Amino acid sequence: ITIPDFKDIYGFRASNTNSEFVVFVRAPESSDMTVEISDLLGNTLISSTYQISRGETHKTIDVSKLRTGVFTFSVSIKGKKLWTGKFSVIR
C-alpha cells in the first residue's frame, strides 16, 4: 500500500494581478488554510486564515497596498506548510 505524500492530495495554483493574489485549491476534505505574504526580508505583511471546502476553492487576497517589489507567499493546511513561492507587484 502506498500512502500519497500530503502535498500530492492538494492541488494549488496562483493568479496575480497588481491588486489581487488568488489562491486556487483542490482539497480532498474541508479544512483551514492559512496564506502568508512576506517581503524578502521575511517580514509577514499579510496573514489570513480561510475555511476551505472539499473540492475546488479559491480565495482572493487584496495586495493593492503592497509597494512595488517581489514578495514570497506560503500556504499552510492543517498547520503544515504545503506550498511556497514568489510573486511580483509592479506599480
ZIZI-V583159 format. One line per field, one symbol per residue. burial: b if it has 24 or more other C-alpha atoms within 12 Angstrom, else e. Layout:
burial: ???
//
This chain:
burial: eeeeeeeeebebebebeeeebbbbbbbeeeeebbbbbbbeeeeeebeeebebeeeebbbebebeebeeeebbbbbbbeeeebbebebbeee
//
